[in-house]
Amino acid sequence: MQQGGSPKAIVARRGLRQVALERVVDQIIAGHPGEASRFRAGNSKRIGLFVGQVMKASGGKANPDLVTTLLARKLA
């Protein structure tokens, strides 16, 4: 097992960035149940609201493509 390195390197090596991002995505979905229902009912444009909220919560540091992928999977 590798040890040491910068916090950024450790997070990348252990794949923790996506785990943390999934928690944020889960929180945003839970905080917007009505919008989640609208998305699931076919209003696919609502995903933009969720992406925006996740980006805001991450301080703009999340990868928007990854966020969109996670949201689509979790909202399906």
C-alpha atoms as an extended CHARMM CRD file, in Angstrom:
* protein
*
        76  EXT
         1         1  MET       CA              0.0000000000        0.0000000000        0.0000000000  PROA      1               0.0000000000
         2         2  GLN       CA              1.3540000000        3.3910000000       -0.9800000000  PROA      2               0.0000000000
         3         3  GLN       CA              1.5630000000        6.0300000000        1.6820000000  PROA      3               0.0000000000
         4         4  GLY       CA              2.4150000000        9.6690000000        1.7400000000  PROA      4               0.0000000000
         5         5  GLY       CA              2.0840000000       12.2910000000       -0.8970000000  PROA      5               0.0000000000
         6         6  SER       CA             -0.0620000000       15.3610000000       -1.1480000000  PROA      6               0.0000000000
         7         7  PRO       CA             -3.6930000000       15.1930000000       -0.0570000000  PROA      7               0.0000000000
         8         8  LYS       CA             -4.7210000000       15.6820000000       -3.6870000000  PROA      8               0.0000000000
         9         9  ALA       CA             -2.5950000000       12.7170000000       -4.7800000000  PROA      9               0.0000000000
        10        10  ILE       CA             -3.9590000000       10.5070000000       -2.0120000000  PROA      10              0.0000000000
        11        11  VAL       CA             -7.5560000000       11.3720000000       -2.9150000000  PROA      11              0.0000000000
        12        12  ALA       CA             -6.8940000000       10.6400000000       -6.5840000000  PROA      12              0.0000000000
        13        13  ARG       CA             -5.0420000000        7.4020000000       -5.8440000000  PROA      13              0.0000000000
        14        14  ARG       CA             -7.7990000000        6.0850000000       -3.5890000000  PROA      14              0.0000000000
        15        15  GLY       CA            -10.6660000000        7.2270000000       -5.8060000000  PROA      15              0.0000000000
        16        16  LEU       CA            -12.1870000000        9.2930000000       -3.0190000000  PROA      16              0.0000000000
        17        17  ARG       CA            -13.1500000000       12.2580000000       -5.1650000000  PROA      17              0.0000000000
        18        18  GLN       CA            -16.0580000000       10.3920000000       -6.7660000000  PROA      18              0.0000000000
        19        19  VAL       CA            -17.2070000000        9.0180000000       -3.4010000000  PROA      19              0.0000000000
        20        20  ALA       CA            -17.3500000000       12.5380000000       -1.9670000000  PROA      20              0.0000000000
        21        21  LEU       CA            -19.0910000000       13.8020000000       -5.0910000000  PROA      21              0.0000000000
        22        22  GLU       CA            -21.6800000000       11.0260000000       -4.8640000000  PROA      22              0.0000000000
        23        23  ARG       CA            -22.5110000000       12.1610000000       -1.3270000000  PROA      23              0.0000000000
        24        24  VAL       CA            -23.0620000000       15.7140000000       -2.5610000000  PROA      24              0.0000000000
        25        25  VAL       CA            -25.2450000000       14.4220000000       -5.4200000000  PROA      25              0.0000000000
        26        26  ASP       CA            -27.2970000000       12.3520000000       -2.9550000000  PROA      26              0.0000000000
        27        27  GLN       CA            -27.7680000000       15.3780000000       -0.6890000000  PROA      27              0.0000000000
        28        28  ILE       CA            -28.8630000000       17.6100000000       -3.5550000000  PROA      28              0.0000000000
        29        29  ILE       CA            -31.3680000000       15.0300000000       -4.8180000000  PROA      29              0.0000000000
        30        30  ALA       CA            -32.7360000000       14.5290000000       -1.2920000000  PROA      30              0.0000000000
        31        31  GLY       CA            -33.0730000000       18.2820000000       -0.8820000000  PROA      31              0.0000000000
        32        32  HSD       CA            -35.1510000000       18.6430000000       -4.0550000000  PROA      32              0.0000000000
        33        33  PRO       CA            -37.6840000000       15.7920000000       -4.0440000000  PROA      33              0.0000000000
        34        34  GLY       CA            -40.2070000000       17.6590000000       -6.1950000000  PROA      34              0.0000000000
        35        35  GLU       CA            -37.6400000000       18.3850000000       -8.8810000000  PROA      35              0.0000000000
        36        36  ALA       CA            -36.4670000000       14.7730000000       -8.7630000000  PROA      36              0.0000000000
        37        37  SER       CA            -40.0520000000       13.6550000000       -9.3520000000  PROA      37              0.0000000000
        38        38  ARG       CA            -40.4130000000       16.0480000000      -12.2820000000  PROA      38              0.0000000000
        39        39  PHE       CA            -37.1930000000       14.7040000000      -13.8070000000  PROA      39              0.0000000000
        40        40  ARG       CA            -38.3420000000       11.1130000000      -13.3740000000  PROA      40              0.0000000000
        41        41  ALA       CA            -41.6850000000       12.0260000000      -14.9290000000  PROA      41              0.0000000000
        42        42  GLY       CA            -39.9130000000       13.0140000000      -18.1270000000  PROA      42              0.0000000000
        43        43  ASN       CA            -38.8040000000       16.6100000000      -17.6590000000  PROA      43              0.0000000000
        44        44  SER       CA            -35.1740000000       15.8920000000      -18.5210000000  PROA      44              0.0000000000
        45        45  LYS       CA            -34.2820000000       19.5940000000      -18.5750000000  PROA      45              0.0000000000
        46        46  ARG       CA            -34.4910000000       19.5720000000      -14.7660000000  PROA      46              0.0000000000
        47        47  ILE       CA            -31.0880000000       17.9140000000      -14.6600000000  PROA      47              0.0000000000
        48        48  GLY       CA            -29.6160000000       21.3720000000      -15.2000000000  PROA      48              0.0000000000
        49        49  LEU       CA            -30.9650000000       22.4810000000      -11.8340000000  PROA      49              0.0000000000
        50        50  PHE       CA            -29.2800000000       19.5380000000      -10.1370000000  PROA      50              0.0000000000
        51        51  VAL       CA            -25.9890000000       20.0670000000      -11.9600000000  PROA      51              0.0000000000
        52        52  GLY       CA            -26.0360000000       23.7210000000      -10.9370000000  PROA      52              0.0000000000
        53        53  GLN       CA            -26.7110000000       22.8730000000       -7.3090000000  PROA      53              0.0000000000
        54        54  VAL       CA            -23.9080000000       20.2960000000       -7.1990000000  PROA      54              0.0000000000
        55        55  MET       CA            -21.5060000000       22.7290000000       -8.8370000000  PROA      55              0.0000000000
        56        56  LYS       CA            -22.4780000000       25.3770000000       -6.2880000000  PROA      56              0.0000000000
        57        57  ALA       CA            -22.0170000000       22.9290000000       -3.3970000000  PROA      57              0.0000000000
        58        58  SER       CA            -18.5950000000       21.9030000000       -4.7180000000  PROA      58              0.0000000000
        59        59  GLY       CA            -17.4300000000       25.4730000000       -5.1450000000  PROA      59              0.0000000000
        60        60  GLY       CA            -17.3050000000       24.9450000000       -8.8940000000  PROA      60              0.0000000000
        61        61  LYS       CA            -14.6340000000       22.2560000000       -8.5650000000  PROA      61              0.0000000000
        62        62  ALA       CA            -16.6860000000       19.2310000000       -9.6210000000  PROA      62              0.0000000000
        63        63  ASN       CA            -16.3660000000       17.8590000000      -13.1310000000  PROA      63              0.0000000000
        64        64  PRO       CA            -19.7100000000       18.7460000000      -14.7920000000  PROA      64              0.0000000000
        65        65  ASP       CA            -19.6230000000       15.6640000000      -17.0350000000  PROA      65              0.0000000000
        66        66  LEU       CA            -19.1240000000       13.3790000000      -14.0400000000  PROA      66              0.0000000000
        67        67  VAL       CA            -21.8430000000       15.2350000000      -12.1280000000  PROA      67              0.0000000000
        68        68  THR       CA            -24.2710000000       14.7830000000      -15.0170000000  PROA      68              0.0000000000
        69        69  THR       CA            -23.4250000000       11.0740000000      -15.2720000000  PROA      69              0.0000000000
        70        70  LEU       CA            -23.9090000000       10.5320000000      -11.5310000000  PROA      70              0.0000000000
        71        71  LEU       CA            -27.1700000000       12.4660000000      -11.4990000000  PROA      71              0.0000000000
        72        72  ALA       CA            -28.5870000000       10.5970000000      -14.4830000000  PROA      72              0.0000000000
        73        73  ARG       CA            -27.7430000000        7.2700000000      -12.8530000000  PROA      73              0.0000000000
        74        74  LYS       CA            -29.1560000000        8.2020000000       -9.4560000000  PROA      74              0.0000000000
        75        75  LEU       CA            -32.2900000000        9.8620000000      -10.8240000000  PROA      75              0.0000000000
        76        76  ALA       CA            -33.1200000000        6.9550000000      -13.1560000000  PROA      76              0.0000000000
